[in-house]
Every structure is written in C-alpha cells, then in structure tokens.
Amino acid sequence: MNQLVLSGKVTTIEPLRHTPAGLPLLGFTLHHVSENTEAGLKRKVECEVNAVVLGDLAKTSLQIGSQIKAAGFLAKRSAKSTQLVMHIQNIEFI
C-alpha cells in the first residue's frame, strides 16, 4: 500500500500549469516539523516534500504560509527520475 499523510506549511508554490491531457496541475513544497518516538527516544523530525495536486483540487486557495494536512501517495517525478513526489488527493486546511 502506498499512502502518505503529512501536515506542514506550504513554503513554495509553482505557477499553475496544465498536463498534456488538459488537467490543471499545481506543484508546491510542504515543510513538516514534528517530534516522534523511535526506539524509545524522542526524535525531532523535519523535512521538505515536493508535492503536486491535479484536477479541481489544484484550484484550491493554497498560499505560501498555509498550514495543511495532506493525504496522498508517493510516485516518481517522471519515468526517468528516481526523485519522489507526493501526489495529493485530499487537502485539509489547519
């Protein structure tokens, strides 16, 4: 199963573009900070994740600084790339 739920702050937003099939596509970066327990010890976790939103969801009112909870899946950026991108299927503003 390939599922990812991540909360964080939107730090960059690319201009809205369209796929060859005509679907709106919005790319952005999500900055996440949290504290988790690993092997019985508390660990600070901080990361930036590249994300994309397709279709009607790409037209949401995302702005730099928006705090969101995003749910989706991971996929390669392109057929020839090994870089992962989060494909978001649901956004909740928090």
ABEGO torsion letter per residue (X at the ends): XBBBBBBEBBABBBBBBBBAAGBBBBBBBBBBBBBBBBGGBBBBBBBBBBBBBBEAAAABABBBGBBBBBBBBBBBABAABABBBBBBABBBBX
